Amino acid sequence: MKRRGSSGALGPTVYRIVVRGELSQRYTPAFEGMTLATGEGQTAIIGPVTDQAHLHGLLNRVSDLGLELLSVNVMLEPASSA
């Protein structure tokens, strides 16, 4: 996540939040700005997270919807093709 007081040079961090079950597209509005990728009995909720409050909000939404949280990981940036 970008640091507090940052000059804006750093952008949001992309997270991958995995829950048990293959969620239908009806869950998309609950995770606005995120991509839902399903397969193998689970759903990855992937997208930019701007700060700790945003991350906690997403995790609270997972809990509020009664979903089982499997993992939360930062997605590493792909290597630049220099």
Stockholm file with secondary structure:
# STOCKHOLM 1.0

chainA/1-82         MKRRGSSGALGPTVYRIVVRGELSQRYTPAFEGMTLATGEGQTAIIGPVTDQAHLHGLLNRVSDLGLELLSVNVMLEPASSA
#=GR chainA/1-82 SS CCCTTCCSCSCCEEEEEEEESCCCGGGGGGGTTCEEEEETTEEEEEEEECSHHHHHHHHHHHHHTTCCEEEEEECCCCCCCC
#=GC SS_cons        CCCTTCCSCSCCEEEEEEEESCCCGGGGGGGTTCEEEEETTEEEEEEEECSHHHHHHHHHHHHHTTCCEEEEEECCCCCCCC
//
